[in-house]
């Protein structure tokens, strides 16, 4: 009903409408949420949890954006950041957003329009801001290691076999990258 309402009010077809349409149709065509999850598992047993999560990540990104929470966080960060420290705060913010919704494209769609103007206000090159967002996204991918799932299935391991190493590596990478960003800029 929401999708029909949006089209009658002139909304164009975009990624959000496509996501809500397919998610809603899937839910409507199955008797329960459990049956929907089982259908996902049968359709793509190795990647079904990931496929099912991404529409929810898009929702989290939308809530962060439409609620003003992302803008509040970024404005708060900008108020205490200097030209020299902006990239570090951007890196940390990107890492936090990535934990909530590990989608690089969605994350940039949320953070880019807020971070770049904030950085420009402080005199920071947009390329540095973009790289700080990218590095922050990559940093916390270590504790959400979707990148490892295909490899783990090939070698016959489960995520629990590497998660401790990934968490430890995430701490070290965060510390080292922060220090390097501080000294390099």
N, C-alpha and C positions, 0 to 999 in steps of 0.2 A: 504494500500500500504506500509506503514511504517513497519508493522508487517512482511509482506512477504519479504520486503527488509532485515530486520534484520535476519530472518531465513536463507535466502540465503547467508548471510555473516557470518553464523556460530553462531549466538546467541542462547543460550539455553532458554528453557521455564522457565520463572521466574514470580514472582508476578507482576512486571511492565508490562510484555507482556500480561499476563492474564487480568489485569485491562484495558489496552488500547484496547485489542481485544473486550472485552464485552462492554465497553463504546462505541467504534466505531460501533460495530454491532447494538447496540441499537439505536444509532443515525441514522444509515443508514436505518434501518427497519421502521423508523417512518418518517412521512412527514415533521415534524418540531420539534424544540426543545420543544415547548409547548406540543405537542402530546406525546413526549417522557416523559416529566415530568408527564403528566396526566396518562400515562400507569404505571409509577412507583407508583403513588398515588393509583391507583386502585389495583395494585398487593400487596401492603403492606401499607395500608392507615395510620397506626399508625407510621410506621418507614421509610416511603419513603424519607423524607428529609434527614435522616441520611444516608441511603443507597446511595443516589445520591451524597452526599457530599464526601464520602470516596475516590473515585477515584481522586477527586480534591485535597484532602489532600495529597494523594500520589504524585500528581504533584507538590504541594507546597514543600514537602520534597525534591523531586528531584531537583527542582530549587534552593532551599537553598544549597543543596549539590553540584550540578554541577556548579553553578555560583561562588562558592568559598565564598559566603556570610557567611555560617555557620562557615567555617574555619577562616575567618576574625574575626568574633565575638569571637570565642573561643580563637584564638591567642591573640586578644586584651585583653580579660579577663585574660588569663594566664600571660600576660606581667605585669599586675598590681596586680595579686593575689599572696599571699604567701601560704605556706603550711597550715597555720592556717585559711586562708580566702577562699581557693580554693573551699571548699564545698559550701560556701554561694554563690559565683559567679556562680558555676555550678547549684545550685538551682534556682537562678534568671534566668539564661540563659534557663534552661529547662522550666520554667514557660512561658517565652517569646515565645519559639518555640511551646509550647503547645497551646498558643493562636492562632498562625498562622495555626497550623495543629494538632488538638487534636487526635492524634493516638499514643498511647504509644509505640507500636512496631515500627512504622515508625520513631518515635522520637528517640528511642534507636539506630536504624539502622543508623541514621544520627549523633547523638551525641556520642554514645559509642566509635566508632573508633577515634574520635577526643579528647574527654574528658579524656579517660583512659590514653593515652600516655602523654597528657598534665599534668595530675595529677601525673603520675609516675615521670615526670621530676622534679616536686616539692617535691617528696617523699610522696605523698598521696596514701594511700591504695586504690586499685581499688574498694573494697567493699564500701568504703565511697563515691567514685565518683558515683558508680551505684545507691546507695541509694539517693544521692543528685539529680540525674536525675529523679529518681522515685518520690521523694517528690515534686520536681518542677512540674512534670507532674500532679500529684494529686492536688497540690495547685490550679492551674488555671483551673482545671476541675470544680471548684466551679462557675466560670463565663461562662462555657460552659457545663451546667449540663445535658449532654446526659444520664448520669446514672439515672437521675430522671424521664425521660420520661415514662418508663413503670409504675412506681408507680403513677405518675400524672394521667395517663389514667385510672388506676384502681379506684382512688378516685375522678375522675371527675374534676380535676383542669387543668389549663393551665400553661405553663411556666411563663407567666407574673405574676402569683400569688406568685411565689417564687423567682423571679429573683432579686428583691431588697434585700431580705435576703441573697441570695447567694453572691451578690456583696459585701455586708457588711462583711459577713463571710470570703470572700476571702481576704479582706484587713487585717482583724484581724489575720487570719491564717498565712498570709505572714509575718506580723510583728513578731508574737510570734515565728514562726518557725525560722526566721532569728536570732532572739535574742538567742533562745535555741541552734541553731547550733553554734553560736559564742562562747557561754559559755561551751557547752558540749565538743567540740573538743579541 
